[in-house]
């Protein structure tokens, strides 16, 4: 009976050990993906900020019909 119990305890220990390694692996993968996503968002934010800055002064300007009577139909 004790021998069977030792075998089961050993199997449980192995299962726990592999489960712990698996959890560490998943944690590493998730952290790496999270860092990549954060880097992507930062790059995208910078690109949007540059577009916003480039258009910022032109957004409030309206078409002056007296200076240029030709209107572009899009």
N, C-alpha and C positions, 0 to 999 in steps of 0.2 A: 504494500500500500504506500509506504514512504517513497519507494522508488518511482512509482507512478506519479506521485505528488511532485517529486523533484523534476521529473521530465516535464510535467505541465508547467511548473514554475519557470523552468529553463525556456520553454516555448513562449510563455508570456513575456519573459524578459527580452527574448529576441524580437517578438512582435512590437513591444514597447520601444526597443532600440531603433528598429527600422521605421516605426511611426515617427519617432522624434527626428530622425534624419530626414524623413520625407517632409515634415513640417518645417524644418530649417531650410530645406531646398525650396519649398513653396514660398517661404518668407523672402528668400533671396531673389527669386524670380519676380515676385510681386513688387518688391522694392525697386528692382531694376526697371520694371515696366513703369512704375510710378515716376521715377526720375526721368525716364525718356518722355513721358507724357508732360511732365512739368517743363522740361526743356522745349518741347514742341509748343506748348502754350506761351512760354516766354518769347520765343521767336515770332510766333504769330501775333502776339501783342505788340511787339516792336514794329512789325510790318504794318499793322493797322494804325499804330501811332504815327508812323512816317506818312502814310496816306492821309491821315487826318490833318497832320501839320501842313502837308502840301496843298490840301484843298481848303484849309481853314480860312485863308484870306479871300479866296475866290467864292466861297459859299454865299456870302452876303451880297456879292455883286450881282446886279440884274442886267438884263439886256437893255442897252441904251439905244432906242430906236432912232434918235436924232443923229447919233454918231455913226451908226451902221444900220441902215434900213433893211438890209437883207436878213431874212430869218431862215435858219436851217431847220428843215422839217426832218425829224428822225423817226 
